[in-house]
Structures are given as C-alpha cells and as structure tokens.
C-alpha cells in the first residue's frame, strides 16, 4: 500500500483462527469518549491561555466550557475506574514483548492518576483564585470547597499546567505504541487496536 507514492508499513497479521479478545463495550465507549474530550481539553487549554484578556470569547466561553468539560472528564474517569475494578480485563496480547506490556501497564496507571489529578488541580485553581467567577458544570454552579488564597492558586495553576503537559506526553506515547504494534511489528497477533474497537 502506498500514499502518494510513499510505501506504508504493513499491518501486523492477525493470529490465524484466533478471535480478537475485546474490552467490554462500556469500557470501549468510555475510552473513546474520554480520548476525544481529553484531546479537546488540551487543545482548548493551550488556545485559551494564549488569547489576550480583552478577547471576549476567552472568559465568556472558553474558560467556562473548559471547566465544564474538565469536570465531565473527571466524572467519566471515575466511572471508568469503577468499571475496571469490577471487570475481568483481557490479558496482554501474547505477541507483545514483556517489557512493552509492563511499560504499557505503567503508562496506563500514570495516565489514570493524571486524568483524576489534572481536573482536580483545575477545580482547585478556580476555587482558590480570589478573582474567579466560580466553578460551573454546564451552567450549574459547583460548590467551591477551598478558601480564596492567591498563593495557593499559583501552586495549583503550576501543577495543572505541568501535569497537563505530562498527560499530553503520555497520550503521545500511548498512541505511538498502538501505531507501532499495528503497523511496524511483524509478529502475528501484536496488533492491539482491535481490542478497543
């Protein structure tokens, strides 16, 4: 197969006579929904922090929507973790090297920690900032549990930014691993993408 004359790598062949062991439908739906939301959140966060304060859409639309979708991601991740803890998950693909399986498990674990922590740091920012207009969830006001303290706000803001960029790196690593297994590995059964489709 070629793209504009450039040869593309071949997809790793499936194992003959072996059905794909997929994750439960609930986890697959949550995975893709959360993935789209997280990518959108990262892009929106990057765009809105670079807009001038005089641009009306920055505080009138982007910040409230960023907060709302951040809380939505947090809720989805909590549900996803609860389902994972109560579900027997498929074993690692047999054709994947042991070190890759262990790295994948570590990356997934850290991603889940960040998917909980990053929204919490965003909430802490909005709750503690003295000039914040509060935390809303699609127009519904959410209780602010932290006292106003701009010094703490600065710490939460720094953590939110650093952890969000860390999450972005891990998402990139996760996607790179999927692409490697699908298109570059030659071992039958190494393609892990169908397990989540």
URBEL-V669032 format. One record per pair of residues at least 24 apart in sequence whose ideal C-beta (glycine too) atoms are under 8 Angstrom apart, sorted by the first residue. I is the first residue (numbers start at 0). J is the second residue. D is the distance in whole Angstrom. If there is no record, write none. Layout:
i=(I I)
j=(J J)
d=(D D)
This chain:
i=(7 8 8 9 10 10 10 11 11 11 11 11 11 11 11 11 11 11 11 12 13 13 13 14 14 14 15 17 19 19 20 20 20 21 21 21 21 21 22 22 22 22 23 23 25 26 26 26 26 27 27 29 29 29 29 30 30 31 32 33 33 33 33 33 36 36 36 36 37 37 37 37 38 39 40 40 40 40 41 41 41 41 43 44 58 63 65 66 66 66 66 66 66 67 67 67 67 69 69 69 69 70 70 70 70 70 71 72 72 73 73 73 73 73 76 76 76 76 77 80 80 89 92 92 92 92 92 92 93 94 94 94 94 94 95 95 95 99 102 103 106 106 106 106 107 109 110 110 110 110 113 113 113 113 114 116 116 117 117 117 117 120 120 120 120 121 123 123 123 123 124 124 124 124 127 127 127 128)
j=(182 182 183 182 181 182 190 94 180 181 182 183 184 185 186 187 188 189 190 187 187 188 190 94 187 188 187 188 193 194 89 90 194 89 193 194 195 196 88 89 194 195 82 86 82 79 82 83 86 195 196 75 78 79 82 79 195 195 75 72 75 76 79 114 68 71 72 75 72 114 166 170 170 68 65 68 69 72 163 166 167 170 68 163 132 135 121 121 122 125 134 135 136 135 136 137 138 117 118 121 122 118 122 134 136 141 136 114 118 114 115 118 119 122 111 114 115 118 115 111 115 194 180 188 189 190 191 194 188 184 186 187 188 189 180 189 191 176 176 176 169 172 173 176 173 169 166 169 170 173 162 165 166 169 166 158 162 159 162 163 166 155 158 159 162 159 151 152 155 159 152 155 156 159 151 152 155 152)
d=(7 4 5 7 6 6 6 8 7 6 7 8 5 6 6 7 8 5 5 5 6 6 7 7 5 4 7 7 4 6 4 8 6 7 7 5 7 7 7 6 6 6 7 6 6 7 6 7 7 6 7 6 7 5 7 8 6 8 7 6 5 7 7 7 6 7 5 7 6 7 7 7 7 7 7 6 6 6 6 7 5 8 8 6 8 6 8 7 8 6 6 6 8 6 5 5 8 8 4 5 7 6 7 8 5 7 8 7 6 8 7 4 7 8 7 4 6 8 7 6 8 6 8 6 6 8 5 7 6 7 4 6 4 4 7 6 7 7 8 6 6 6 6 8 8 6 7 5 7 7 6 6 4 7 7 8 6 6 5 5 6 5 5 4 6 5 8 8 4 8 6 5 5 6 5 4 6 4)
